[in-house]
Amino acid sequence: MHTRSLTAGLLVAGMLASCQTRRVFADDVGPVRVGVVWYDVGLPSACRVDVDVVEKELRAVFDAMGVVVDWETPDGAPIDDRGRTLMIAVPDDALGRPLLLGATIRGSRRSWVFACAVARELARPTRRAPSRASLSRAVGRVAAHELVHVLLPGLPHAGSGLMAARWYPHVLSGATLFADPATRLAIRRVALD
Ligand SMILES: [Zn+2]
């Protein structure tokens, strides 16, 4: 879930400038909508997820930020994103980075969630494989983190919550996960662009 955020200072400066010059506030513009296309590739049975649970968890995180997710699950990989974000569940990071639970190519609308890495992280405290329901919920949270990277490619990681750079098992499995105030505000401002 790490992405490079080297321009954080510039982004903050830009946000402050837009606060001063625009007289429209994010809360005035109604719900923000984002399109997500979800599919998985090659998940072994131990890392397979319940897509309905993934969707429900991702929606819950974004609902709390005032963002409505338009969710699609095609039979195969779509050719064209048509303005939507493609989210692909795969077993592990093809680049072999062991600490990553998900990844987004900065500036693109394409994210990956590493379902087997999420399962291993969930199993770390108890040494027991997670249930499909808890794995699916955790995968939905990782997907939500990556979707924020897609929508706000310059936003730096937060100190805690949804956009923290590093997650521990309790973040994957604990009570409802929320984004920090700066992330929530930035997401709402997407509607003004
Ligand atoms: Zn991240």
Residues whose N, C-alpha, C, O or C-beta is under 5 A from the ligand:
A	BS01	ZN	M1 H2 T3
